[in-house]
C-alpha cells in the first residue's frame, strides 16, 4: 500500500510527537493503535513488515523500532535537503555534472523511498537539461 | 526589535516578543532578502562552485545552529523552486521540530 502525501505527512508528523514524548521520559504505550501505527510506518522507511512485526514483541524493542524509524526520517531529510541546496548552487553555476553527483551520493546511501524518489526525480530533471 | 529579529529569524515570537502579525512580516522580509540576493547568484553562473557558494551569501545565518540554517536554506529552495506544500507552514514546522518536513515540502515530481 502506498500512502498518499497527506497521509504520509500526518504519519511522520505523529511519529515526531511520539519520539518527543519518549525523549521526555514517557514510555511507549504498546496499544493496538500503536502497533498499527508502527506497522504502517515501517515500510515508509524501508523496514520490512516482518521486522516491524517482530519488534512489536516487547515495549523495549517497539521503542527501538520507533526510534529507528524516526532516525531514518530525520537523517534522510537532512541528507536530501543539504544535497538539494548544494545541487541548486551547482546547477546555477552551470556545473550539471557535480549537481547530478549530489543526487547520486544520496542514492548511494539512502533507503527511505520518499527521499530516493526525490533524488531520482531531480536526476531525471537534470538529465533533461543537458 | 529589528536586531533581535535579525538574530532570531526563525523564532521571532518566542525570542523577541513579536506578535504573529510581526512574525508574518518577518517571513516577507526573508523573501525580500532572498529576492535581493538571488540575482547575484544568477550572475555568478560562470564562476566556480566555491565562488557561487559565497555569492549565495549564507553568511548572515552562518552563526545559527545547523538545524536553523537548514530550515532557512530549505525554505529559500522551497520558495524559489516551487516545491510542493506551503513553504511558510514548513518553515514554521521546521522551527518547532528542528527538521525540515520533507514529506510536506519538497521538489515537485516531474510532469509526465
gemmi code that builds the backbone of each chain (N, CA, C; Angstrom):
import gemmi

chains = {
    "A": [
        ("UNK", (0.841, -1.191, 0.000), (0.000, 0.000, 0.000), (0.885, 1.252, 0.000)),
        ("UNK", (0.558, 2.168, -0.878), (1.299, 3.420, -0.918), (0.461, 4.509, -0.272)),
        ("UNK", (1.050, 5.179, 0.680), (0.322, 6.250, 1.345), (0.288, 7.492, 0.464)),
        ("UNK", (-0.843, 8.218, 0.521), (-0.913, 9.497, -0.165), (-0.036, 10.500, 0.593)),
        ("UNK", (0.309, 11.572, -0.089), (1.206, 12.574, 0.501), (0.732, 13.032, 1.877)),
        ("UNK", (-0.552, 13.399, 1.953), (-1.073, 13.949, 3.213), (-1.050, 12.897, 4.323)),
        ("UNK", (-1.317, 11.657, 3.957), (-1.295, 10.580, 4.952), (0.123, 10.342, 5.460)),
        ("UNK", (1.065, 10.325, 4.529), (2.460, 10.120, 4.923), (2.920, 11.260, 5.825)),
        ("UNK", (2.559, 12.472, 5.446), (2.971, 13.621, 6.255), (2.364, 13.552, 7.645)),
        ("UNK", (1.088, 13.206, 7.732), (0.430, 13.108, 9.041), (1.069, 12.004, 9.884)),
        ("UNK", (1.390, 10.895, 9.237), (2.023, 9.775, 9.940), (3.388, 10.169, 10.485)),
        ("UNK", (4.205, 10.770, 9.635), (5.558, 11.164, 10.059), (5.507, 12.250, 11.128)),
        ("UNK", (4.549, 13.154, 10.992), (4.398, 14.213, 11.997), (4.039, 13.588, 13.352)),
        ("UNK", (3.158, 12.604, 13.320), (2.754, 11.900, 14.541), (3.953, 11.200, 15.180)),
        ("UNK", (4.784, 10.594, 14.346), (5.960, 9.883, 14.862), (6.920, 10.847, 15.562)),
        ("UNK", (7.018, 12.064, 15.015), (7.874, 13.070, 15.672), (7.381, 13.307, 17.095)),
        ("UNK", (6.055, 13.436, 17.240), (5.480, 13.674, 18.559), (5.725, 12.518, 19.515)),
        ("UNK", (5.626, 11.309, 18.994), (5.860, 10.128, 19.844), (7.307, 10.065, 20.316)),
        ("UNK", (8.221, 10.333, 19.397), (9.638, 10.326, 19.781), (9.915, 11.415, 20.810)),
        ("UNK", (9.287, 12.558, 20.609), (9.487, 13.668, 21.532), (9.045, 13.277, 22.947)),
        ("UNK", (7.930, 12.561, 23.025), (7.444, 12.136, 24.340), (8.398, 11.131, 24.977)),
        ("UNK", (8.916, 10.234, 24.161), (9.890, 9.270, 24.685), (11.138, 9.996, 25.178)),
        ("UNK", (11.556, 10.983, 24.414), (12.742, 11.749, 24.815), (12.507, 12.529, 26.108)),
        ("UNK", (11.236, 12.760, 26.415), (10.914, 13.444, 27.664), (10.560, 12.442, 28.773)),
        ("UNK", (10.909, 11.190, 28.539), (10.790, 10.203, 29.610), (9.493, 9.421, 29.672)),
        ("UNK", (8.581, 9.666, 28.716), (7.325, 8.903, 28.730), (7.521, 7.559, 28.036)),
        ("UNK", (7.103, 6.482, 28.657), (7.254, 5.172, 27.999), (6.258, 5.029, 26.841)),
        ("UNK", (6.655, 4.233, 25.876), (5.749, 3.940, 24.753), (4.633, 3.021, 25.231)),
        ("UNK", (3.414, 3.371, 24.894), (2.286, 2.513, 25.254), (1.977, 1.627, 24.059)),
        ("UNK", (2.238, 0.331, 24.224), (2.131, -0.586, 23.081), (0.689, -1.065, 22.894)),
        ("UNK", (-0.186, -0.131, 22.572), (-1.606, -0.433, 22.341), (-1.783, -0.993, 20.931)),
        ("UNK", (-2.997, -1.468, 20.659), (-3.284, -1.973, 19.307), (-3.096, -0.859, 18.287)),
        ("UNK", (-3.500, 0.358, 18.658), (-3.364, 1.501, 17.751), (-1.888, 1.792, 17.471)),
        ("UNK", (-1.088, 1.710, 18.530), (0.344, 1.964, 18.364), (0.984, 0.903, 17.471)),
        ("UNK", (0.558, -0.333, 17.649), (1.081, -1.401, 16.792), (0.760, -1.128, 15.322)),
        ("UNK", (-0.499, -0.747, 15.062), (-0.898, -0.441, 13.688), (-0.080, 0.716, 13.123)),
        ("UNK", (0.123, 1.694, 13.973), (0.884, 2.874, 13.539), (2.309, 2.490, 13.138)),
        ("UNK", (2.953, 1.696, 13.994), (4.341, 1.312, 13.706), (4.419, 0.388, 12.491)),
        ("UNK", (3.421, -0.481, 12.362), (3.401, -1.370, 11.192), (3.185, -0.579, 9.902)),
        ("UNK", (2.396, 0.484, 9.977), (2.191, 1.334, 8.799), (3.449, 2.136, 8.484)),
        ("UNK", (4.119, 2.569, 9.554), (5.261, 3.467, 9.359), (6.506, 2.748, 8.852)),
        ("UNK", (6.701, 1.505, 9.289), (7.947, 0.802, 8.967), (8.270, 0.777, 7.468)),
        ("UNK", (7.311, 0.385, 6.606), (7.669, 0.344, 5.170), (7.985, 1.707, 4.576)),
        ("UNK", (7.506, 2.788, 5.196), (7.803, 4.127, 4.655), (9.271, 4.490, 4.830)),
        ("UNK", (9.984, 3.717, 5.676), (11.420, 3.952, 5.821), (12.207, 2.682, 5.488)),
        ("UNK", (11.611, 1.837, 4.660), (12.275, 0.634, 4.158), (12.607, -0.383, 5.247)),
        ("UNK", (11.746, -0.477, 6.254), (11.835, -1.565, 7.234), (10.704, -2.535, 6.899)),
        ("UNK", (11.042, -3.814, 6.794), (10.042, -4.777, 6.340), (8.959, -4.985, 7.389)),
        ("UNK", (7.792, -5.402, 6.923), (6.687, -5.677, 7.839), (7.065, -6.786, 8.808)),
        ("UNK", (7.827, -7.768, 8.327), (8.234, -8.885, 9.191), (9.131, -8.383, 10.325)),
        ("UNK", (10.084, -7.529, 9.991), (10.969, -6.985, 11.028), (10.180, -6.132, 12.013)),
        ("UNK", (9.226, -5.352, 11.466), (8.419, -4.491, 12.337), (7.559, -5.347, 13.269)),
        ("UNK", (6.960, -6.377, 12.699), (6.103, -7.270, 13.490), (6.906, -7.890, 14.636)),
        ("UNK", (8.108, -8.348, 14.320), (8.956, -8.967, 15.342), (9.301, -7.970, 16.449)),
        ("UNK", (9.482, -6.706, 16.056), (9.873, -5.683, 17.037), (8.737, -5.341, 17.992)),
        ("UNK", (7.522, -5.730, 17.637), (6.382, -5.398, 18.495), (6.228, -6.368, 19.669)),
        ("UNK", (7.184, -7.281, 19.807), (7.094, -8.300, 20.868), (7.189, -7.688, 22.261)),
        ("UNK", (8.024, -6.689, 22.419), (8.177, -6.063, 23.746), (8.160, -4.540, 23.594)),
        ("UNK", (7.882, -3.888, 24.693), (7.890, -2.412, 24.674), (9.276, -1.894, 24.300)),
        ("UNK", (10.308, -2.573, 24.814), (11.679, -2.122, 24.546), (12.001, -2.181, 23.059)),
        ("UNK", (11.677, -3.328, 22.442), (12.020, -3.452, 21.015), (11.108, -2.573, 20.163)),
        ("UNK", (9.869, -2.367, 20.601), (8.971, -1.476, 19.857), (9.466, -0.031, 19.938)),
        ("UNK", (9.968, 0.322, 21.120), (10.533, 1.670, 21.281), (11.760, 1.830, 20.390)),
        ("UNK", (12.587, 0.800, 20.343), (13.773, 0.839, 19.479), (13.357, 0.973, 18.012)),
        ("UNK", (12.272, 0.301, 17.650), (11.766, 0.404, 16.268), (11.330, 1.836, 15.968)),
        ("UNK", (10.563, 2.415, 16.873), (10.110, 3.797, 16.667), (11.304, 4.734, 16.513)),
        ("UNK", (12.299, 4.572, 17.371), (13.464, 5.457, 17.306), (14.243, 5.246, 16.008)),
        ("UNK", (14.296, 4.010, 15.533), (14.987, 3.742, 14.267), (14.227, 4.369, 13.090)),
        ("UNK", (12.911, 4.252, 13.127), (12.097, 4.879, 12.067), (12.337, 6.382, 12.051)),
        ("UNK", (12.277, 6.972, 13.234), (12.478, 8.421, 13.324), (13.888, 8.804, 12.873)),
        ("UNK", (14.866, 7.988, 13.216), (16.252, 8.277, 12.806), (16.355, 8.298, 11.280)),
        ("UNK", (15.720, 7.328, 10.654), (15.781, 7.278, 9.183), (15.091, 8.485, 8.564)),
        ("UNK", (13.951, 8.875, 9.133), (13.237, 10.053, 8.613), (14.099, 11.299, 8.781)),
        ("UNK", (14.628, 11.484, 9.992), (15.387, 12.704, 10.319), (16.697, 12.783, 9.532)),
        ("UNK", (17.474, 11.712, 9.582), (18.778, 11.757, 8.915), (18.616, 11.846, 7.399)),
        ("UNK", (17.622, 11.128, 6.868), (17.398, 11.186, 5.428), (16.925, 12.558, 4.989)),
        ("UNK", (16.078, 13.179, 5.806), (15.590, 14.522, 5.481), (16.753, 15.506, 5.460)),
        ("UNK", (17.601, 15.443, 6.470), (18.770, 16.332, 6.497), (19.649, 16.086, 5.274)),
        ("UNK", (19.851, 14.812, 4.954), (20.742, 14.454, 3.843), (20.198, 14.974, 2.512)),
        ("UNK", (18.918, 14.732, 2.240), (18.386, 15.129, 0.937), (18.288, 16.647, 0.836)),
        ("UNK", (17.930, 17.306, 1.925), (17.799, 18.765, 1.845), (19.152, 19.447, 1.700)),
        ("UNK", (20.157, 18.946, 2.408), (21.501, 19.501, 2.226), (21.968, 19.278, 0.784)),
        ("UNK", (21.698, 18.088, 0.267), (22.126, 17.758, -1.099), (21.388, 18.624, -2.124)),
        ("UNK", (20.116, 18.892, -1.880), (19.348, 19.728, -2.809), (19.902, 21.153, -2.850)),
        ("UNK", (20.233, 21.692, -1.673), (20.780, 23.051, -1.625), (22.098, 23.116, -2.410)),
        ("UNK", (22.947, 22.105, -2.200), (24.218, 22.075, -2.952), (23.942, 21.893, -4.439)),
        ("UNK", (23.001, 21.024, -4.763), (22.674, 20.754, -6.172), (22.204, 22.018, -6.887)),
        ("UNK", (21.327, 22.787, -6.242), (20.828, 24.009, -6.874), (21.965, 24.995, -7.131)),
        ("UNK", (22.881, 25.117, -6.139), (24.013, 26.039, -6.307), (24.880, 25.602, -7.488)),
        ("UNK", (25.132, 24.312, -7.569), (25.960, 23.795, -8.666), (25.248, 23.964, -10.004)),
        ("UNK", (23.967, 23.723, -10.008), (23.193, 23.888, -11.244), (23.239, 25.352, -11.694)),
        ("UNK", (23.050, 26.262, -10.758), (23.103, 27.686, -11.088), (24.474, 28.072, -11.635)),
        ("UNK", (25.511, 27.359, -11.177), (26.870, 27.627, -11.651), (27.149, 26.943, -12.985)),
        ("UNK", (26.196, 26.213, -13.503), (26.371, 25.514, -14.775), (27.097, 24.198, -14.657)),
        ("UNK", (27.310, 23.749, -13.432), (28.052, 22.501, -13.208), (27.055, 21.349, -13.012)),
        ("UNK", (26.488, 20.908, -14.130), (25.447, 19.873, -14.039), (26.017, 18.534, -13.580)),
        ("UNK", (27.275, 18.291, -13.947), (27.882, 17.006, -13.566), (27.921, 16.850, -12.042)),
        ("UNK", (28.439, 17.867, -11.376), (28.514, 17.773, -9.917), (27.148, 17.972, -9.258)),
        ("UNK", (26.260, 18.683, -9.944), (24.883, 18.792, -9.427), (24.255, 17.401, -9.386)),
        ("UNK", (24.427, 16.660, -10.464), (23.912, 15.279, -10.501), (24.558, 14.425, -9.416)),
        ("UNK", (25.860, 14.655, -9.230), (26.589, 13.829, -8.256), (25.978, 13.939, -6.858)),
        ("UNK", (25.425, 15.101, -6.529), (24.799, 15.267, -5.210), (23.671, 14.258, -5.028)),
        ("UNK", (22.915, 14.061, -6.099), (21.789, 13.111, -6.021), (22.283, 11.668, -6.063)),
        ("UNK", (23.334, 11.425, -6.855), (23.913, 10.070, -6.849), (24.427, 9.703, -5.454)),
        ("UNK", (25.029, 10.688, -4.784), (25.561, 10.434, -3.437), (24.430, 10.085, -2.468)),
        ("UNK", (23.302, 10.744, -2.624), (22.145, 10.416, -1.783), (21.690, 8.986, -2.069)),
        ("UNK", (21.567, 8.677, -3.358), (21.063, 7.350, -3.734), (21.987, 6.222, -3.280)),
        ("UNK", (23.273, 6.539, -3.139), (24.237, 5.512, -2.735), (23.994, 5.026, -1.307)),
        ("UNK", (23.380, 5.872, -0.486), (23.231, 5.511, 0.934), (21.786, 5.534, 1.428)),
        ("UNK", (20.881, 6.143, 0.661), (19.530, 6.371, 1.174), (18.631, 5.143, 1.010)),
        ("UNK", (17.880, 4.833, 2.060), (16.938, 3.715, 1.989), (15.487, 4.181, 1.912)),
        ("UNK", (15.196, 5.333, 2.458), (13.799, 5.786, 2.565), (13.232, 6.085, 1.169)),
        ("UNK", (12.152, 5.410, 0.801), (11.626, 5.553, -0.568), (11.319, 6.997, -0.984)),
        ("UNK", (10.730, 7.779, -0.097), (10.396, 9.163, -0.471), (11.649, 9.947, -0.855)),
        ("UNK", (12.707, 9.793, -0.076), (13.927, 10.547, -0.351), (14.599, 10.041, -1.630)),
        ("UNK", (14.517, 8.744, -1.859), (15.072, 8.195, -3.101), (14.285, 8.721, -4.312)),
        ("UNK", (12.962, 8.794, -4.164), (12.135, 9.325, -5.263), (12.523, 10.755, -5.596)),
        ("UNK", (12.776, 11.549, -4.565), (13.179, 12.943, -4.797), (14.491, 12.977, -5.578)),
        ("UNK", (15.471, 12.206, -5.119), (16.782, 12.201, -5.782), (16.661, 11.706, -7.223)),
        ("UNK", (15.879, 10.671, -7.424), (15.706, 10.140, -8.791), (14.992, 11.160, -9.683)),
        ("UNK", (14.008, 11.849, -9.130), (13.286, 12.869, -9.890), (14.190, 14.026, -10.288)),
        ("UNK", (15.040, 14.441, -9.359), (15.944, 15.546, -9.657), (17.003, 15.120, -10.670)),
        ("UNK", (17.449, 13.876, -10.574), (18.406, 13.378, -11.577), (17.783, 13.395, -12.975)),
        ("UNK", (16.543, 12.963, -13.054), (15.853, 12.949, -14.357), (15.684, 14.371, -14.882)),
        ("UNK", (15.369, 15.297, -13.972), (15.210, 16.695, -14.381), (16.542, 17.259, -14.899)),
        ("UNK", (17.624, 16.957, -14.184), (18.937, 17.455, -14.609), (19.342, 16.826, -15.941)),
        ("UNK", (18.999, 15.569, -16.123), (19.330, 14.913, -17.397), (18.573, 15.560, -18.545)),
        ("UNK", (17.358, 16.034, -18.286), (16.584, 16.724, -19.323), (17.239, 18.040, -19.732)),
        ("UNK", (18.011, 18.621, -18.816), (18.633, 19.930, -19.076), (19.856, 19.812, -19.981)),
        ("UNK", (20.461, 18.623, -19.993), (21.728, 18.505, -20.739), (21.540, 17.800, -22.068)),
    ],
    "B": [
        ("UNK", (14.211, 45.828, 18.429), (13.403, 44.702, 17.920), (14.001, 44.140, 16.630)),
        ("UNK", (14.409, 45.060, 15.715), (14.895, 44.556, 14.426), (16.177, 43.753, 14.588)),
        ("UNK", (17.048, 44.205, 15.523), (18.282, 43.438, 15.769), (17.939, 42.054, 16.311)),
        ("UNK", (17.001, 42.035, 17.245), (16.601, 40.756, 17.843), (16.064, 39.828, 16.763)),
        ("UNK", (15.221, 40.372, 15.893), (14.622, 39.545, 14.838), (15.694, 39.067, 13.866)),
        ("UNK", (16.662, 39.933, 13.604), (17.751, 39.537, 12.710), (18.530, 38.361, 13.317)),
        ("UNK", (18.661, 38.393, 14.641), (19.404, 37.326, 15.312), (18.573, 36.069, 15.531)),
        ("UNK", (17.266, 36.215, 15.495), (16.367, 35.072, 15.729), (15.325, 34.999, 14.629)),
        ("UNK", (15.768, 34.842, 13.397), (14.813, 34.934, 12.279), (13.741, 33.856, 12.283)),
        ("UNK", (14.012, 32.746, 12.966), (13.033, 31.663, 12.935), (12.160, 31.610, 14.181)),
        ("UNK", (12.526, 32.374, 15.177), (11.724, 32.341, 16.400), (11.435, 33.764, 16.878)),
        ("UNK", (10.896, 34.605, 16.007), (10.676, 35.999, 16.417), (9.664, 36.126, 17.547)),
        ("UNK", (8.675, 35.229, 17.573), (7.638, 35.327, 18.604), (8.227, 34.976, 19.969)),
        ("UNK", (8.882, 33.811, 20.015), (9.423, 33.349, 21.287), (10.617, 34.192, 21.743)),
        ("UNK", (11.500, 34.527, 20.805), (12.760, 35.154, 21.182), (12.640, 36.663, 21.354)),
        ("UNK", (11.724, 37.276, 20.600), (11.710, 38.740, 20.557), (10.384, 39.329, 21.028)),
        ("UNK", (9.428, 38.487, 21.324), (8.132, 39.007, 21.734), (7.317, 39.572, 20.590)),
        ("UNK", (7.704, 39.240, 19.357), (6.934, 39.722, 18.209), (5.579, 39.026, 18.182)),
        ("UNK", (4.525, 39.760, 17.791), (3.232, 39.088, 17.681), (3.163, 38.362, 16.338)),
        ("UNK", (2.166, 37.506, 16.151), (2.108, 36.694, 14.921), (2.110, 37.537, 13.642)),
        ("UNK", (1.475, 38.709, 13.699), (1.479, 39.562, 12.504), (2.895, 40.032, 12.195)),
        ("UNK", (3.618, 40.374, 13.260), (5.013, 40.755, 13.063), (5.806, 39.584, 12.501)),
        ("UNK", (5.499, 38.373, 13.020), (6.192, 37.181, 12.542), (5.943, 36.989, 11.045)),
        ("UNK", (4.693, 37.277, 10.618), (4.382, 37.168, 9.192), (5.210, 38.164, 8.385)),
        ("UNK", (5.410, 39.335, 8.975), (6.226, 40.344, 8.294), (7.671, 39.856, 8.148)),
        ("UNK", (8.110, 39.129, 9.180), (9.475, 38.582, 9.125), (9.614, 37.648, 7.931)),
        ("UNK", (8.593, 36.820, 7.751), (8.657, 35.884, 6.629), (8.736, 36.648, 5.307)),
        ("UNK", (7.968, 37.736, 5.207), (8.033, 38.549, 3.988), (9.425, 39.142, 3.828)),
        ("UNK", (10.014, 39.535, 4.936), (11.361, 40.097, 4.877), (12.351, 39.058, 4.381)),
        ("UNK", (12.184, 37.825, 4.876), (13.050, 36.739, 4.412), (12.957, 36.596, 2.892)),
        ("UNK", (11.729, 36.636, 2.388), (11.528, 36.510, 0.944), (12.187, 37.668, 0.216)),
        ("UNK", (12.015, 38.855, 0.777), (12.580, 40.042, 0.149), (14.106, 39.959, 0.101)),
        ("UNK", (14.688, 39.505, 1.222), (16.143, 39.348, 1.275), (16.608, 38.367, 0.208)),
        ("UNK", (15.859, 37.309, 0.088), (16.229, 36.306, -0.896), (16.138, 36.858, -2.311)),
        ("UNK", (15.029, 37.588, -2.576), (14.850, 38.157, -3.916), (15.997, 39.098, -4.249)),
        ("UNK", (16.473, 39.799, -3.246), (17.589, 40.718, -3.455), (18.875, 39.952, -3.709)),
        ("UNK", (19.050, 38.886, -2.946), (20.314, 38.140, -3.024), (20.399, 37.274, -4.277)),
        ("UNK", (19.288, 36.778, -4.727), (19.322, 35.758, -5.773), (19.906, 36.214, -7.111)),
        ("UNK", (19.610, 37.446, -7.593), (20.199, 37.847, -8.875), (21.718, 37.750, -8.860)),
        ("UNK", (22.337, 38.025, -7.728), (23.792, 37.887, -7.638), (24.204, 36.459, -7.960)),
        ("UNK", (23.463, 35.508, -7.428), (23.784, 34.103, -7.665), (23.656, 33.775, -9.144)),
        ("UNK", (22.618, 34.313, -9.779), (22.419, 34.043, -11.206), (23.577, 34.617, -12.028)),
        ("UNK", (23.999, 35.842, -11.661), (25.086, 36.467, -12.408), (26.380, 35.682, -12.277)),
        ("UNK", (26.496, 34.937, -11.197), (27.737, 34.208, -10.938), (27.765, 32.852, -11.621)),
        ("UNK", (26.875, 32.625, -12.569), (26.760, 31.310, -13.186), (28.053, 30.822, -13.818)),
        ("UNK", (28.910, 31.748, -14.228), (30.157, 31.352, -14.874), (31.247, 31.045, -13.853)),
        ("UNK", (31.050, 31.465, -12.663), (32.115, 31.320, -11.663), (32.207, 29.898, -11.154)),
        ("UNK", (33.268, 29.624, -10.450), (33.390, 28.261, -9.933), (32.476, 28.069, -8.729)),
        ("UNK", (32.386, 26.826, -8.292), (31.395, 26.479, -7.286), (31.617, 27.227, -5.975)),
        ("UNK", (32.849, 27.283, -5.562), (33.139, 27.952, -4.292), (32.703, 29.406, -4.349)),
        ("UNK", (32.955, 30.009, -5.488), (32.569, 31.401, -5.671), (31.062, 31.554, -5.538)),
        ("UNK", (30.360, 30.652, -6.194), (28.903, 30.731, -6.162), (28.386, 30.545, -4.745)),
        ("UNK", (29.017, 29.624, -4.043), (28.558, 29.412, -2.678), (28.729, 30.669, -1.846)),
        ("UNK", (29.787, 31.414, -2.132), (29.957, 32.683, -1.433), (28.900, 33.676, -1.893)),
        ("UNK", (28.650, 33.690, -3.199), (27.680, 34.648, -3.743), (26.273, 34.368, -3.230)),
        ("UNK", (26.007, 33.092, -2.974), (24.691, 32.761, -2.416), (24.484, 33.470, -1.084)),
        ("UNK", (25.636, 33.702, -0.447), (25.677, 34.502, 0.768), (24.773, 33.979, 1.880)),
        ("UNK", (25.201, 32.904, 2.463), (24.505, 32.407, 3.643), (25.179, 32.938, 4.903)),
        ("UNK", (26.082, 33.923, 4.721), (26.868, 34.373, 5.879), (25.986, 34.959, 6.977)),
        ("UNK", (24.855, 35.528, 6.581), (24.003, 36.152, 7.586), (23.397, 35.132, 8.548)),
        ("UNK", (23.382, 33.864, 8.144), (22.804, 32.846, 9.033), (23.868, 31.856, 9.516)),
        ("UNK", (25.134, 32.165, 9.215), (26.204, 31.198, 9.492), (26.363, 30.890, 10.969)),
        ("UNK", (25.954, 31.822, 11.809), (26.135, 31.600, 13.251), (24.938, 30.896, 13.889)),
        ("UNK", (23.908, 30.697, 13.112), (22.743, 29.984, 13.644), (23.073, 28.501, 13.817)),
        ("UNK", (22.357, 27.805, 14.704), (22.548, 26.346, 14.796), (22.308, 25.692, 13.438)),
        ("UNK", (22.953, 24.555, 13.251), (22.884, 23.863, 11.959), (21.433, 23.622, 11.526)),
        ("UNK", (20.589, 23.217, 12.462), (19.207, 22.902, 12.084), (18.469, 24.150, 11.615)),
        ("UNK", (18.787, 25.301, 12.214), (18.117, 26.530, 11.791), (18.586, 26.954, 10.410)),
        ("UNK", (19.893, 26.786, 10.177), (20.408, 27.114, 8.843), (19.718, 26.257, 7.787)),
        ("UNK", (19.517, 24.980, 8.144), (18.860, 24.078, 7.199), (17.412, 24.510, 6.963)),
        ("UNK", (16.749, 24.952, 8.014), (15.364, 25.443, 7.867), (15.319, 26.613, 6.881)),
        ("UNK", (16.216, 27.554, 7.038), (16.212, 28.753, 6.192), (16.560, 28.393, 4.747)),
        ("UNK", (17.600, 27.578, 4.580), (18.024, 27.211, 3.224), (16.935, 26.414, 2.505)),
        ("UNK", (16.317, 25.505, 3.229), (15.254, 24.717, 2.602), (14.049, 25.595, 2.290)),
        ("UNK", (13.789, 26.557, 3.147), (12.691, 27.492, 2.893), (12.961, 28.285, 1.607)),
        ("UNK", (14.177, 28.786, 1.478), (14.530, 29.522, 0.257), (14.352, 28.636, -0.978)),
        ("UNK", (14.855, 27.422, -0.879), (14.723, 26.490, -2.015), (13.256, 26.231, -2.312)),
        ("UNK", (12.479, 26.050, -1.255), (11.047, 25.789, -1.400), (10.368, 26.925, -2.155)),
        ("UNK", (10.682, 28.159, -1.766), (10.071, 29.330, -2.405), (10.551, 29.470, -3.849)),
        ("UNK", (11.849, 29.324, -4.039), (12.445, 29.604, -5.356), (12.130, 28.530, -6.384)),
        ("UNK", (12.098, 27.295, -5.943), (11.957, 26.186, -6.887), (10.530, 25.652, -6.976)),
        ("UNK", (9.618, 26.310, -6.280), (8.213, 25.921, -6.383), (7.934, 24.524, -5.869)),
        ("UNK", (8.471, 24.230, -4.676), (8.250, 22.905, -4.105), (6.771, 22.683, -3.779)),
        ("UNK", (6.434, 21.452, -3.510), (5.082, 21.116, -3.058), (4.871, 21.694, -1.661)),
        ("UNK", (3.624, 21.858, -1.265), (3.311, 22.306, 0.089), (3.444, 23.805, 0.257)),
        ("UNK", (3.067, 24.263, 1.438), (3.154, 25.687, 1.754), (4.471, 25.938, 2.484)),
        ("UNK", (5.356, 26.672, 1.833), (6.706, 26.856, 2.371), (6.673, 27.512, 3.756)),
        ("UNK", (5.761, 28.476, 3.945), (5.687, 29.147, 5.256), (5.309, 28.147, 6.350)),
        ("UNK", (4.361, 27.274, 6.036), (3.957, 26.271, 7.029), (5.122, 25.330, 7.337)),
        ("UNK", (5.871, 24.978, 6.308), (7.004, 24.068, 6.517), (8.106, 24.738, 7.329)),
        ("UNK", (8.318, 26.031, 7.076), (9.311, 26.758, 7.874), (8.901, 26.777, 9.340)),
        ("UNK", (7.622, 27.013, 9.585), (7.147, 27.052, 10.973), (7.300, 25.684, 11.639)),
        ("UNK", (6.972, 24.630, 10.883), (7.127, 23.304, 11.493), (8.606, 22.998, 11.726)),
        ("UNK", (9.433, 23.453, 10.800), (10.880, 23.261, 10.938), (11.394, 23.956, 12.206)),
        ("UNK", (10.853, 25.128, 12.481), (11.208, 25.831, 13.722), (10.875, 24.979, 14.937)),
        ("UNK", (9.695, 24.387, 14.916), (9.221, 23.650, 16.081), (9.880, 22.298, 16.240)),
        ("UNK", (10.107, 21.617, 15.119), (10.595, 20.236, 15.188), (12.094, 20.121, 14.893)),
        ("UNK", (12.682, 21.215, 14.481), (14.116, 21.262, 14.189), (14.510, 20.333, 13.049)),
        ("UNK", (13.580, 20.061, 12.174), (13.923, 19.351, 10.941), (12.908, 19.740, 9.872)),
        ("UNK", (13.394, 19.818, 8.634), (12.528, 20.220, 7.535), (11.528, 19.101, 7.234)),
        ("UNK", (10.226, 19.424, 7.148), (9.229, 18.388, 6.867), (9.196, 18.033, 5.379)),
        ("UNK", (10.121, 17.189, 4.986), (10.257, 16.838, 3.567), (9.018, 16.126, 3.032)),
        ("UNK", (8.261, 15.480, 3.939), (7.030, 14.828, 3.485), (5.971, 15.854, 3.083)),
        ("UNK", (6.169, 17.102, 3.486), (5.203, 18.166, 3.206), (5.715, 19.103, 2.114)),
        ("UNK", (6.954, 19.497, 2.183), (7.530, 20.452, 1.228), (8.793, 19.858, 0.606)),
        ("UNK", (8.745, 19.647, -0.702), (9.866, 19.016, -1.408), (9.741, 19.327, -2.895)),
        ("UNK", (10.756, 19.010, -3.682), (10.659, 19.274, -5.135), (9.450, 18.570, -5.730)),
        ("UNK", (8.813, 19.253, -6.656), (7.664, 18.643, -7.336), (8.131, 17.483, -8.205)),
        ("UNK", (7.344, 16.413, -8.223), (7.662, 15.338, -9.172), (7.588, 15.898, -10.593)),
        ("UNK", (8.381, 15.353, -11.476), (8.367, 15.821, -12.872), (7.016, 15.559, -13.505)),
        ("UNK", (6.567, 16.496, -14.345), (5.343, 16.283, -15.125), (5.627, 15.234, -16.178)),
        ("UNK", (4.681, 14.339, -16.323), (4.886, 13.271, -17.303), (4.252, 13.641, -18.630)),
    ],
}
model = gemmi.Model(1)
for chain_id, residues in chains.items():
    chain = gemmi.Chain(chain_id)
    for i, (resn, *xyz) in enumerate(residues, 1):
        res = gemmi.Residue()
        res.name, res.seqid = resn, gemmi.SeqId(i, " ")
        for name, pos in zip(("N", "CA", "C"), xyz):
            atom = gemmi.Atom()
            atom.name, atom.element = name, gemmi.Element(name[0])
            atom.pos, atom.b_iso = gemmi.Position(*pos), 0.0
            res.add_atom(atom)
        chain.add_residue(res)
    model.add_chain(chain)
structure = gemmi.Structure()
structure.add_model(model)
structure.setup_entities()
